[in-house]
Amino acid sequence: MDMSGPEMRLCKLCDKLLPLDRFQAGSKRHCCHEHIKELAKFYMYGTQEKRAVNILRNRAARDMALFGPDKIHLSQREMIAMLNADQITNFSKWCIMPRNPTEPLSLSNSAVVLDYQRKYLLATWKFRKDKTEYEDRLNHLLSPEK
């Protein structure tokens, strides 16, 4: 290896060999500075709806892995349609849970609950694995009169 010239690295996005000073020393070492700026703009300009849906979808996927059928048959448009404007704005307080924990998450098998209610339902399922008890507790949480 010739140490007289600058060391080179391949940028995987533009497929060119570039000097090392065109890369930042960190986790995204495979992208040059120009591509890191483009990626940052892409993520920065995401809408509130997209961020909310992605976070809710990831949370639902983690929950479904606990229930068993880790499939989600719920599109982003269907998730947005389930939420009202206040829930999209305060998406960290809300979660999408299955009505029947043994079936995949879908539009007909989903309910929007608060985060503390989600934790209550997950604990119910984790310790008892009783489908009827889970459904009864979910129906009680969703009932208008408490």
N, C-alpha and C positions, 0 to 999 in steps of 0.2 A: 504494500500500500504506500503510495506516494504521499508524504505528509507535507509537501511544499504547498499544495493547493488546498482550497477549502473542501471539506468533506461534503458529500452530496447525499440527499435523501429523496425518495420517491414520494411525491404527493399523490395519494390514491384517487383524488377527485379530478385533478387535471392531467394525471398520468405523465408528469414530467419530472426529470431529475433537477432538483433545486438545491442551492447551498443551504447549509444548516441554519444560517442566520435568518432564513425566510420561514422558519418553523418556531413555534413557541415550545419551551421546555415544560411539558406538562402531560396531561392525560391525552390530549388530541394531537399527538406528535405525527400522525400520519396525514394531517391537513396543513397546508401552508396558511400564512396569515390572511390572505385574500379569501380563502374558502371558510376560514373560521369566522370572519366578519360577515360573510353571506349567511352562514348558519345561524349566527347570533341574530341577524335581522329577521330571518325566517321565524325563529322561536319568539322573538320579542313582539312581532306584529300579529301573533295569534290572537284570535278574538277571545273574549271572556267565555263565550259559549263553548268554543273548542277546548279551552283549558278545563272548564267545568266537566264537560263530557268525558274527556280523557282521564281525569282524576277519578270520576265516579265509575268509569268503566274498569279502570285498574283495581279499584277497591272491590268492585263486584266480582272481578275475576279471582282475587285473593279469597274472597268469601266463598265462592263456588268451589274452589279447591278443597275447602274444609267440608262442604256438604257432600261432595262426591262427584256428581256430574259437572265437571268444570267447563261445560260448554255454555256460551252466551249467544243466544239467537236474538239479539237486540241491537238494532242498528243505531248509529249516532242520531239520525233524524228522529227515531222513535224515542230515544232518551230525552232529546230536547223537547219533544212533544209532551212527555210525562211531567216535565218540570215547569213551574211558573216562573215569572221574572224574578221574584224574590229568592226563589231557590237557586236560580242560576247565579245571582249576585252573591249569595252566601252559600256557595256550593260545599264549603268545608263542613257545614252543619248537617248536610243531608246525605243519604245513602239509598241505593236501590237494592232491595232484598227480594229473594224469591218467596212467593206465597206457599209453594210446595217445594221443600228443600231437596226432594229426590228427583226432580225434573230440571232440565236445563232452563236457564233464565231466558224468558221471552216476554213479549208485550203482555200476553195474557197471564203470565206467571211472575208478575213483578209488582212491587209496592215501594213507594217512596217513604222512608222513615227518617227520623232524626238520628244523629250519630250515637247518642246514649242509648236509644232504642235498639240500634244495630248491635251494640255491645251486649245488651241484655239478651237479644235473640241468639247471638252467636254462643254466649255462655250456656243458654238453654240447650242448644243443639250439641255443643261440645261435651257436656256432662251427661246428658240423658239420651241423645239420639232418638228421641221419640217424635215422630212426625206429627201426630195429632196434638201433642202438647205444644209443639212449635207453632202449628197453625192456629191453635186457640189463643196463644199469647199474642201472635201477630194480629189476629182479628180484634182482640181486646185493645191493642195499641192503636189500631186504625179506626175503632168505633168512635163516632162523634161525641157521645156522652161518656164521660169518665167519672 
